[in-house]
């Protein structure tokens, strides 16, 4: 009878074993909540990383056989562009470091190709590289530009051209900031800037 009475006292609400069981149950529930929260946080981080990777995926690679929608004769390009634009965009030239108007320039807006007038870069991805040329860590969309292998001057680089006309814009390097680690080193003369709310350019000569 004494043993039975003690058992009743232990297992009834307020009893010693009942209280111990309740504490253990609460502790396990808190541990489960912690693990679920941790797993959810890891999942969200992975999803955000994947979304960033997809948003800033590598542009397609082009070659000498790649076709472009916009085709003009050399005479037409000379008529369309200024001499400096023609030198850079059509002859793969490079402007002097720190001489371009968009090097130390950080207004909000969109940068268009001076050749095809298509949007190329957003001010959101522009950063100060200290190189003397306007730099971006990603194009406005992966299909806005194409990459072409450049083996000139005894080294291998990747030239960047607009995807509509194949006009030369600059080069891309692997020394940029997160999230891409890329530095799209562009020539100011190859770009036309339009501030937020402005109308897209209708002429190459600015």
C-alpha positions in Angstrom: 0.0 0.0 0.0 2.8 2.4 0.8 4.6 1.7 -2.5 1.4 2.2 -4.4 0.7 5.4 -2.6 4.2 6.7 -3.3 3.8 5.9 -7.0 0.5 7.7 -7.1 2.2 10.8 -5.6 5.1 10.6 -8.0 3.0 10.3 -11.2 0.1 12.5 -10.4 0.4 16.2 -11.4 2.8 17.9 -9.0 4.6 14.6 -8.2 8.4 14.4 -8.5 8.5 12.1 -11.5 5.7 14.0 -13.3 7.6 17.2 -12.9 10.9 15.6 -14.1 9.0 14.2 -17.2 7.5 17.6 -17.9 10.9 19.3 -17.7 12.5 16.7 -20.0 9.7 17.2 -22.5 10.0 21.0 -22.6 13.8 20.7 -23.0 13.4 18.3 -25.9 10.9 20.6 -27.6 13.2 23.6 -27.2 16.1 21.5 -28.7 13.8 20.5 -31.6 12.8 24.2 -32.2 16.5 25.2 -32.2 17.4 22.5 -34.7 14.5 23.4 -37.0 15.4 27.1 -36.8 19.0 26.3 -37.6 18.1 24.1 -40.6 15.7 26.8 -41.9 18.4 29.5 -41.6 20.9 27.3 -43.6 18.2 26.6 -46.2 17.4 30.3 -46.6 21.1 31.2 -46.9 21.6 28.5 -49.6 18.5 29.7 -51.5 19.7 33.3 -51.4 23.2 32.2 -52.6 21.6 30.3 -55.5 19.4 33.2 -56.5 22.4 35.6 -56.4 24.4 33.1 -58.5 21.6 32.8 -61.1 21.1 36.5 -61.2 24.8 37.1 -61.9 25.6 34.1 -64.0 28.4 34.2 -66.5 27.7 35.8 -69.9 27.9 33.6 -72.9 31.2 33.1 -74.8 31.5 34.3 -78.4 34.0 33.7 -81.1 34.8 34.8 -84.7 31.8 32.8 -86.0 29.3 34.4 -83.6 26.6 36.4 -85.4 25.1 39.6 -84.1 21.6 41.1 -84.8 23.0 44.6 -85.6 25.1 44.7 -88.7 26.5 47.9 -90.2 29.2 48.6 -92.7 32.4 50.3 -91.6 31.3 53.5 -93.3 28.0 53.4 -91.4 29.8 52.9 -88.1 32.0 55.9 -88.7 28.9 57.9 -89.5 27.2 56.7 -86.4 30.0 57.1 -83.8 32.5 59.8 -82.8 36.1 59.2 -83.7 36.9 58.2 -80.1 33.8 55.9 -79.9 34.8 54.3 -83.2 38.4 53.7 -82.0 37.2 51.9 -78.9 34.1 50.1 -80.0 35.1 49.1 -83.5 38.9 49.0 -83.4 39.1 47.5 -79.8 41.0 50.6 -78.5 41.4 51.6 -74.9 41.1 55.1 -73.4 43.8 56.4 -71.1 43.4 55.5 -67.4 41.6 58.2 -65.3 40.6 60.1 -68.5 37.0 58.7 -68.9 34.0 60.7 -67.7 32.5 57.7 -65.9 35.6 56.7 -63.9 34.8 58.6 -60.7 31.1 58.9 -61.4 28.4 57.4 -59.1 25.0 58.8 -60.1 22.1 56.3 -60.1 21.0 55.1 -63.5 21.7 52.8 -66.4 24.7 52.6 -68.7 24.0 51.8 -72.4 26.2 50.7 -75.2 27.2 53.7 -77.3 27.2 51.4 -80.4 23.9 49.5 -80.1 22.1 51.7 -77.5 21.2 48.6 -75.5 21.3 48.6 -71.7 24.5 47.0 -70.3 25.2 47.9 -66.7 23.3 49.4 -63.7 24.8 51.8 -61.2 23.9 49.3 -58.5 26.8 47.1 -59.6 29.3 49.9 -60.1 32.2 50.1 -57.6 35.4 52.1 -57.2 38.3 49.9 -58.4 41.0 52.5 -58.4 42.1 51.4 -61.8 41.1 54.5 -63.7 38.3 52.9 -65.6 34.6 52.6 -64.7 34.2 49.1 -63.1 31.1 46.9 -62.4 30.9 43.5 -60.8 28.1 42.3 -63.1 26.2 43.3 -66.3 22.6 44.3 -66.0 21.7 40.8 -67.3 23.9 37.9 -68.4 22.8 38.2 -72.0 23.6 41.9 -72.3 27.2 41.2 -73.1 29.3 38.4 -74.6 32.9 37.4 -73.7 35.6 36.8 -76.3 39.0 35.2 -75.6 41.8 37.8 -76.1 45.4 36.5 -76.5 46.9 39.8 -77.5 50.1 41.3 -75.9 51.3 37.8 -74.9 48.6 37.2 -72.3 45.1 35.7 -72.1 42.3 38.0 -71.2 38.5 38.1 -71.8 37.2 40.9 -73.9 33.6 42.1 -73.3 31.4 43.1 -76.2 27.8 44.1 -76.4 25.5 41.3 -77.4 23.6 43.2 -80.1 26.5 44.5 -82.3 29.6 42.8 -80.9 31.2 46.1 -80.3 34.2 46.2 -77.9 33.5 47.6 -74.4 36.5 46.5 -72.3 37.7 43.4 -70.4 36.6 41.4 -67.4 39.0 40.3 -64.6 38.8 38.0 -61.6 39.7 40.6 -59.0 36.3 42.2 -58.3 34.2 42.4 -55.1 31.5 40.0 -54.0 29.1 38.6 -54.9 30.7 37.7 -58.3 34.4 38.4 -57.8 34.4 40.0 -61.3 35.6 43.4 -62.4 34.1 44.5 -65.7 36.6 47.1 -66.7 34.9 49.3 -69.2 35.8 52.3 -71.4 33.7 55.4 -70.7 33.6 56.3 -74.4 31.9 53.0 -75.0 29.0 53.8 -72.7 26.1 56.3 -72.5 24.7 57.0 -69.0 21.0 57.7 -68.4 20.0 58.7 -64.9 17.1 57.0 -63.1 13.8 58.1 -64.7 15.5 59.3 -67.9 14.7 58.1 -71.4 16.9 55.6 -73.2 19.4 57.2 -75.7 18.3 57.5 -79.3 21.7 58.5 -80.7 25.3 57.3 -80.2 26.9 60.7 -80.3 26.5 62.4 -76.9 
